């Protein structure tokens, strides 16, 4: 799973869309680099899964990210 995330600044709907666009862009880059499309799922989480404090600039910067999660191993 390619996960897109944002900080909590701005509109919730906008952040969900932005995070999905981030995940989609990275997924497409990986496909262009040779990863099979059916191995990748892109999902935007908006600001729902912060890893740092959104009250400070450094925390907001850390929350604007893309993460990769292995959800199932191939046989």
Phi, psi and omega in degrees: 000130174262114185255130174258141181223156175227172168278185183263013177286138175088191185287137181299315180296319178299316181296323177296316179296314180299316181294324177294319178296321176298312181297317179298319181295317180291320177302314180296321178299316179296321177297315179296334179275357174114359177282137180295133184301324183287355177268353188236134174236132178255134179217131177266135181247359182058225181258018187282346183229068180288150175248356182212171183286118179286354181280347179237152185303315181297323178294317178299320179298319180293330181282343176273096189205170170237135180235156179242131179233127175279117183258337180202133178269142176288163180266000000 
